Amino acid sequence: MIAPMHARIANSTLYRLIEAGQLARSALLHPLVNLGLQPGDDAIILSLKKKKPLSDARLGALTGLTPYQLQPRLDRLVALSMIQRLSMDNERIPATRLTARGRQVRRTLREVWHQLEQALTHDLDPTHQKILRKTLKRIIRLLSL
């Protein structure tokens, strides 16, 4: 007997990937909200390294945000005392760096990320972890065509 269409879809690889992605994002969203952050703020904070400033152009390239999308986020993160705005290279190039509070939040986000990664892969040996990463990269490449 053939399963109804909805059951076949629910058991498909694509459906499982979508479900896993939504659950992973939800697991990462909870700590963001607790820190007063919004989805996407983590990309900015994790892109910034310690005390080294990044130009807005570089930060936009790393996060995939346009200047129009980036500016309001940066303004909000300044208001939360997580980043500092400055000029780079005496050329008045707008740049951003983490404050002490931002560095602490970055450590917290990295720890949450690490814990979730460990939970997802703890029962896989290193070889199977590598196979999983390569398979997911292949799927991402195929879906982005």
N, CA and C of each residue as an Amber inpcrd file, in Angstrom:
protein
   435
   0.8410000  -1.1860000   0.0000000   0.0000000   0.0000000   0.0000000
   0.8830000   1.2440000   0.0000000   0.5450000   2.2230000  -0.7950000
   1.2950000   3.4690000  -0.8830000   0.7920000   4.4140000   0.2000000
   1.7450000   5.0220000   0.9080000   1.3860000   5.9710000   1.9670000
   0.7560000   7.2120000   1.3470000  -0.1500000   7.8610000   2.0840000
  -0.7230000   9.1100000   1.5720000   0.3910000  10.1250000   1.3000000
   0.1260000  11.0400000   0.3880000   1.1360000  12.0200000  -0.0100000
   1.7290000  12.7470000   1.1830000   0.9070000  13.1670000   2.1240000
   1.4140000  13.9330000   3.2630000   2.3950000  13.1260000   4.0970000
   2.1780000  11.8360000   4.2380000   3.1080000  11.0000000   5.0090000
   4.4290000  10.8510000   4.2600000   4.3410000  10.7120000   2.9410000
   5.5790000  10.5980000   2.1570000   6.3760000  11.8980000   2.2130000
   5.6910000  13.0170000   2.1620000   6.3860000  14.3090000   2.2510000
   7.0130000  14.4710000   3.6250000   6.2670000  14.1280000   4.6710000
   6.7710000  14.2800000   6.0410000   7.9840000  13.4020000   6.3100000
   8.1580000  12.3570000   5.5590000   9.3220000  11.4860000   5.7330000
  10.4330000  11.7750000   4.7210000  10.2540000  12.8010000   3.9180000
  11.2570000  13.1040000   2.8970000  12.4760000  13.7930000   3.5150000
  13.5840000  13.7020000   2.8120000  14.8200000  14.3490000   3.2570000
  14.6320000  15.8570000   3.3430000  13.9960000  16.4430000   2.3440000
  13.7890000  17.8870000   2.3360000  12.9580000  18.3360000   3.5360000
  11.8850000  17.6090000   3.8170000  11.0480000  17.9560000   4.9640000
  11.8560000  17.8790000   6.2570000  12.6450000  16.8330000   6.4000000
  13.4680000  16.6600000   7.6130000  14.5050000  17.7760000   7.7360000
  15.0790000  18.1930000   6.6110000  16.0360000  19.3080000   6.6440000
  15.3640000  20.6010000   7.0900000  14.1810000  20.8600000   6.5640000
  13.4350000  22.0590000   6.9490000  13.1020000  22.0080000   8.4340000
  12.6210000  20.8660000   8.8850000  12.2730000  20.6970000  10.2940000
  13.5030000  20.8870000  11.1850000  14.6160000  20.2780000  10.8150000
  15.8500000  20.4000000  11.6010000  16.3310000  21.8480000  11.6230000
  16.2500000  22.5260000  10.4910000  16.6680000  23.9260000  10.4280000
  15.8260000  24.8170000  11.3160000  14.5220000  24.5950000  11.3080000
  13.6340000  25.3930000  12.1520000  13.9070000  25.1420000  13.6320000
  14.1110000  23.8870000  13.9960000  14.3850000  23.5590000  15.3980000
  15.7470000  24.0920000  15.8450000  16.7430000  24.0220000  14.9710000
  18.0690000  24.5550000  15.3050000  17.9920000  26.0660000  15.4920000
  17.2950000  26.7520000  14.6060000  17.1590000  28.2080000  14.7220000
  16.4180000  28.5720000  15.9960000  15.3970000  27.8050000  16.3330000
  14.6530000  28.0500000  17.5680000  15.5520000  27.8740000  18.7910000
  16.3860000  26.8380000  18.7660000  17.3110000  26.5980000  19.8860000
  18.3180000  27.7310000  20.0200000  18.7240000  28.3330000  18.9170000
  19.6630000  29.4530000  18.9630000  18.9700000  30.7750000  19.2780000
  17.6840000  30.8630000  18.9820000  16.9350000  32.0960000  19.2100000
  16.7140000  32.3710000  20.6910000  16.4770000  31.3410000  21.4630000
  16.1810000  31.5130000  22.8930000  17.2650000  32.3110000  23.6220000
  18.5470000  31.9520000  23.4890000  19.5740000  32.7490000  24.1650000
  19.6750000  34.1770000  23.6210000  19.3830000  34.3770000  22.3340000
  19.4050000  35.7320000  21.7830000  18.4000000  36.6160000  22.4990000
  17.1920000  36.1100000  22.6270000  16.1300000  36.8690000  23.2790000
  16.5110000  37.1680000  24.7280000  17.0840000  36.1900000  25.4140000
  17.5070000  36.3950000  26.8050000  18.5780000  37.4760000  26.9320000
  19.3580000  37.6700000  25.8790000  20.4180000  38.6850000  25.8900000
  19.9370000  40.0310000  25.3470000  18.6490000  40.1110000  24.9940000
  18.1010000  41.3510000  24.4610000  18.4050000  41.5610000  22.9880000
  18.7640000  40.4840000  22.2960000  19.1330000  40.5690000  20.8870000
  18.0020000  40.0930000  19.9890000  18.1160000  40.4260000  18.7260000
  17.1610000  39.9860000  17.7230000  17.8410000  39.0010000  16.7770000
  17.0480000  38.1700000  16.0830000  17.6450000  37.2600000  15.1070000
  18.4830000  38.0420000  14.1010000  19.6690000  37.5570000  13.8490000
  20.5860000  38.2290000  12.9380000  21.6550000  39.0350000  13.6560000
  21.3500000  39.5030000  14.8790000  22.3590000  40.2180000  15.6620000
  23.5450000  39.3150000  15.9580000  23.2680000  38.0320000  16.1150000
  24.3540000  37.0870000  16.4010000  25.3650000  37.0460000  15.2590000
  24.8960000  37.1920000  14.0250000  25.8200000  37.1870000  12.8860000
  26.7910000  38.3600000  12.9760000  26.2990000  39.5080000  13.3820000
  27.1610000  40.6860000  13.5240000  28.1500000  40.4740000  14.6550000
  27.6480000  40.0710000  15.8130000  28.5080000  39.9130000  16.9900000
  29.5560000  38.8330000  16.7640000  29.1600000  37.7250000  16.1570000
  30.1140000  36.6390000  15.9210000  31.1170000  36.9790000  14.8160000
  30.7830000  37.9180000  13.9410000  31.7170000  38.3330000  12.8900000
  32.8280000  39.2300000  13.4260000  32.5490000  39.9140000  14.5260000
  33.5410000  40.8130000  15.1210000  34.4750000  40.0210000  16.0180000
  35.7520000  40.2860000  15.9060000  36.7640000  39.5530000  16.6670000
  37.3370000  40.4370000  17.7700000  37.2180000  40.0000000  18.9900000
  37.8240000  40.6610000  20.1470000  37.7660000  42.1760000  20.0170000
  38.9140000  42.8520000  20.0500000  38.9300000  44.3180000  20.0030000
  39.2270000  44.8750000  18.6180000  39.4170000  44.0040000  17.6300000
  39.7790000  44.4490000  16.2870000  38.5450000  44.9930000  15.5570000
  38.6190000  46.2410000  15.0650000  37.4690000  46.7960000  14.3400000
  37.3600000  46.2340000  12.9230000  36.1490000  46.2280000  12.4280000
  35.8700000  45.8400000  11.0400000  35.1680000  47.0040000  10.3550000
  35.5190000  47.2460000   9.1040000  34.8160000  48.2820000   8.3440000
  33.3770000  47.8270000   8.1120000  32.5010000  48.8030000   7.9140000
  31.1010000  48.4650000   7.6350000  30.9840000  47.6230000   6.3680000
  31.8170000  47.9270000   5.3790000  31.7700000  47.1600000   4.1240000
  32.1160000  45.6970000   4.3820000  33.1530000  45.4680000   5.1690000
  33.5730000  44.0880000   5.4770000  32.5150000  43.3890000   6.3240000
  31.9740000  44.0910000   7.3110000  30.9410000  43.5150000   8.1740000
  29.7020000  43.1540000   7.3560000  29.3320000  44.0170000   6.4300000
  28.2050000  43.7240000   5.5470000  28.4640000  42.4980000   4.6880000
  29.6920000  42.3910000   4.1770000  30.0490000  41.2340000   3.3460000
  30.0140000  39.9430000   4.1600000  30.4800000  39.9950000   5.3950000
  30.5040000  38.7910000   6.2390000  29.1120000  38.3450000   6.6640000
  28.2130000  39.3070000   6.8560000  26.8720000  38.9810000   7.3490000
  25.8300000  38.8790000   6.2470000  26.1750000  39.3460000   5.0500000
  25.2080000  39.3340000   3.9590000  24.1960000  40.4580000   4.0460000
  24.4780000  41.4600000   4.8650000  23.5560000  42.5790000   5.0340000
  23.9920000  43.7630000   4.1770000  23.0200000  44.4430000   3.5820000
  23.3030000  45.6680000   2.8400000  23.5280000  46.7980000   3.8470000
  24.1380000  47.9070000   3.4210000  24.2920000  49.0410000   4.3450000
  22.9510000  49.4920000   4.9360000  21.9050000  49.4530000   4.1190000
  20.5710000  49.8390000   4.5780000  20.0690000  48.9050000   5.6940000
  20.3660000  47.6210000   5.6020000  19.9580000  46.6520000   6.6230000
  20.8820000  46.6960000   7.8360000  22.1490000  46.9590000   7.5950000
  23.1510000  46.9080000   8.6540000  23.0300000  48.0780000   9.6290000
  22.8060000  49.2860000   9.1180000  22.8460000  50.4810000   9.9610000
  21.8780000  50.4450000  11.1510000  20.5940000  50.0950000  10.9640000
  19.6970000  50.0650000  12.1260000  20.1170000  49.0260000  13.1700000
  20.6560000  47.9150000  12.7140000  21.1330000  46.8870000  13.6490000
  22.3170000  47.4210000  14.4500000  23.2360000  48.0870000  13.7590000
  24.3920000  48.6520000  14.4560000  23.9530000  49.7130000  15.4620000
  23.0030000  50.5550000  15.0740000  22.4940000  51.5810000  15.9960000
  21.9090000  50.9410000  17.2530000  21.1540000  49.8650000  17.0730000
  20.5530000  49.1800000  18.2190000  21.6120000  48.5330000  19.0990000
  22.6380000  47.9180000  18.4790000  23.7050000  47.2790000  19.2560000
  24.5570000  48.3110000  19.9950000  24.7040000  49.5080000  19.4270000
  25.3710000  50.6040000  20.1460000  24.5400000  50.9700000  21.3710000
  23.2270000  51.1050000  21.1910000  22.3350000  51.4530000  22.3060000
  22.3660000  50.3960000  23.4060000  22.6390000  49.1480000  23.0420000
  22.7420000  48.0620000  24.0250000  24.1540000  47.9360000  24.5990000
  25.0390000  48.8540000  24.2160000  26.4420000  48.8730000  24.6810000
  27.2050000  47.6080000  24.2920000  26.8740000  47.0410000  23.1560000
  27.5560000  45.8260000  22.7070000  28.6350000  46.1070000  21.6730000
  28.4870000  47.2090000  20.9500000  29.4970000  47.5810000  19.9610000
  29.8300000  49.0580000  20.1050000  30.9650000  49.4080000  19.5280000
  31.4070000  50.7950000  19.4870000  31.6540000  51.1520000  18.0280000
  31.2060000  52.3260000  17.6240000  31.4230000  52.8130000  16.2600000
  32.6540000  53.7070000  16.2600000  33.4700000  53.6200000  15.2240000
  34.6730000  54.4320000  15.1150000  35.0670000  54.5900000  13.6610000
  36.1040000  55.3740000  13.4260000  36.6620000  55.5300000  12.0810000
  37.9430000  54.7250000  12.0030000  38.1910000  54.1430000  10.8470000
  39.3730000  53.3030000  10.6480000  40.3960000  53.9960000   9.7730000
  41.6480000  53.7130000  10.0440000  42.7610000  54.0970000   9.1810000
  42.8400000  55.5950000   8.9010000  42.3870000  56.4110000   9.8300000
  42.4250000  57.8710000   9.6600000  41.8150000  58.3300000   8.3430000
  41.0180000  57.4900000   7.7460000  40.3970000  57.8270000   6.4590000
  38.8920000  58.0140000   6.6070000  38.4590000  58.0420000   7.8220000
  37.0200000  58.2050000   8.0910000  36.1860000  57.0670000   7.5180000
  36.7860000  55.8890000   7.4680000  36.0460000  54.7000000   7.0490000
  35.2520000  54.2240000   8.2560000  33.9120000  54.1930000   8.1690000
  33.1280000  53.7490000   9.3220000  33.4460000  52.2960000   9.6730000
  33.6090000  52.0670000  10.9600000  33.9710000  50.7310000  11.4290000
  33.2730000  50.4460000  12.7500000  33.3330000  49.1870000  13.1400000
  32.6630000  48.7070000  14.3470000  33.5850000  47.7570000  15.0840000
  33.5280000  47.8050000  16.4170000  34.2230000  46.8050000  17.2210000
  33.3810000  46.5030000  18.4500000  33.6540000  45.3570000  19.0440000
  32.9260000  44.9380000  20.2370000  33.3890000  45.7280000  21.4520000
  32.4510000  46.0080000  22.3400000  32.7740000  46.5590000  23.6500000
  33.0520000  45.3790000  24.5810000  33.3950000  45.6650000  25.8270000
  33.6020000  44.5880000  26.8040000  32.3250000  43.7600000  26.9360000
  31.1850000  44.4370000  26.9860000  29.9050000  43.7090000  27.0730000
  29.6750000  42.8750000  25.8100000  29.9870000  43.4310000  24.6670000
  29.8420000  42.7040000  23.4090000  30.7330000  41.4710000  23.3520000
  31.9490000  41.5940000  23.8950000  32.8540000  40.4360000  23.9150000
  32.3030000  39.3370000  24.8210000  31.6810000  39.7300000  25.9380000
  31.0720000  38.7390000  26.8280000  29.8910000  38.0510000  26.1340000
  29.0700000  38.8240000  25.4590000  27.9330000  38.2600000  24.7220000
  28.4440000  37.3320000  23.6200000  29.5210000  37.7140000  22.9520000
  30.1080000  36.8640000  21.9130000  30.5520000  35.5320000  22.5040000
  31.1990000  35.5710000  23.6660000  31.6140000  34.3200000  24.3300000
  30.3980000  33.4560000  24.6590000  29.3410000  34.0840000  25.1590000
  28.1140000  33.3540000  25.4910000  27.5120000  32.7160000  24.2400000
  27.4270000  33.4760000  23.1580000  26.8620000  32.9450000  21.9100000
  27.7000000  31.7960000  21.3670000  29.0160000  31.9340000  21.4310000
  29.8970000  30.8530000  20.9630000  29.7150000  29.5980000  21.8180000
  29.5350000  29.7780000  23.1180000  29.3330000  28.6330000  24.0110000
  28.0020000  27.9390000  23.7080000  26.9460000  28.7120000  23.5060000
  25.6420000  28.1380000  23.1420000  25.7700000  27.3700000  21.8300000
  26.4580000  27.9710000  20.8610000  26.6670000  27.3280000  19.5590000
  27.4070000  26.0070000  19.7450000  28.4740000  26.0440000  20.5490000
  29.2810000  24.8420000  20.7940000  28.4470000  23.7510000  21.4800000
  27.6450000  24.1340000  22.4660000  26.8060000  23.1580000  23.1730000
  25.7970000  22.5140000  22.2290000  25.1870000  23.3140000  21.3710000
  24.2190000  22.7660000  20.4160000  24.9170000  21.8430000  19.4170000
  26.0840000  22.2560000  18.9440000  26.8600000  21.4140000  18.0220000
  27.2000000  20.0770000  18.6790000  27.6240000  20.1210000  19.9380000
  27.9510000  18.8940000  20.6720000  26.7190000  18.0020000  20.8200000
  25.5840000  18.6110000  21.1430000  24.3540000  17.8340000  21.2990000
  23.9630000  17.1510000  19.9840000  24.1890000  17.8430000  18.8750000
  23.8200000  17.2910000  17.5700000  24.7490000  16.1820000  17.0990000
  26.0100000  16.2330000  17.5220000  26.9970000  15.3090000  16.9540000
  27.6580000  14.3850000  17.9710000  27.2290000  14.4190000  19.2280000
  27.9400000  13.6540000  20.2660000  27.9650000  12.1480000  19.9980000
  26.9650000  11.6330000  19.3150000  26.9280000  10.1870000  19.0710000
  27.5680000   9.7930000  17.7340000  28.1780000  10.7590000  17.0520000
  28.8540000  10.4710000  15.7850000  30.3640000  10.5070000  15.9940000
  31.0430000   9.5210000  15.4430000  32.5080000   9.5660000  15.5140000
  32.9960000  10.6390000  14.5290000  34.2580000  11.0660000  14.6410000
  34.7640000  12.1420000  13.7710000  34.5720000  11.8850000  12.2770000
  34.6940000  10.6440000  11.8510000  34.5080000  10.3300000  10.4320000
  33.0770000  10.6090000   9.9980000  32.1080000  10.1880000  10.8090000
  30.7030000  10.4190000  10.4620000  30.3290000  11.8970000  10.5960000
  30.9570000  12.6110000  11.5190000  30.7360000  14.0570000  11.6110000
  31.1850000  14.7370000  10.3210000  32.3420000  14.3170000   9.8100000
  32.8690000  14.8820000   8.5690000  31.9470000  14.5530000   7.3950000
  31.4570000  13.3220000   7.3480000  30.5250000  12.9160000   6.2870000
  29.2540000  13.7590000   6.3550000  28.7340000  13.9670000   7.5600000
  27.5310000  14.7810000   7.7310000  27.7760000  16.2110000   7.2420000
  28.8900000  16.8300000   7.6530000  29.2050000  18.1940000   7.2150000
  29.3110000  18.2740000   5.6930000  29.9960000  17.3120000   5.0820000
  30.1520000  17.3170000   3.6200000  28.8080000  17.1280000   2.9210000
  27.9840000  16.2500000   3.4650000  26.6660000  16.0110000   2.8730000
  25.8080000  17.2680000   2.9610000  25.8270000  17.9220000   4.1050000
  25.0510000  19.1550000   4.2610000  25.5740000  20.2550000   3.3350000
  26.8870000  20.3650000   3.1790000  27.4530000  21.3460000   2.2510000
  26.9910000  21.0650000   0.8270000  26.9540000  19.7940000   0.4540000
  26.5010000  19.4190000  -0.8860000  25.0340000  19.8010000  -1.0780000
  24.2190000  19.5400000  -0.0690000  22.7950000  19.8860000  -0.1490000
  22.6250000  21.3960000  -0.2750000  23.3740000  22.1490000   0.5050000
  23.3070000  23.6110000   0.4340000  23.6980000  24.0910000  -0.9590000
  24.7520000  23.5290000  -1.4940000  25.2090000  23.9030000  -2.8380000
  24.1160000  23.6070000  -3.8720000  23.4950000  22.4450000  -3.7750000
  22.4380000  22.0740000  -4.7220000  21.2220000  22.9940000  -4.6060000
  20.8590000  23.3410000  -3.3870000  19.6770000  24.1730000  -3.1840000
  19.9170000  25.6360000  -3.5350000  21.1670000  26.0530000  -3.5900000
  21.4430000  27.4590000  -3.8920000  21.6620000  27.7190000  -5.3800000
  21.4680000  26.7090000  -6.2120000  21.6140000  26.9020000  -7.6640000
  20.4570000  27.6800000  -8.2360000
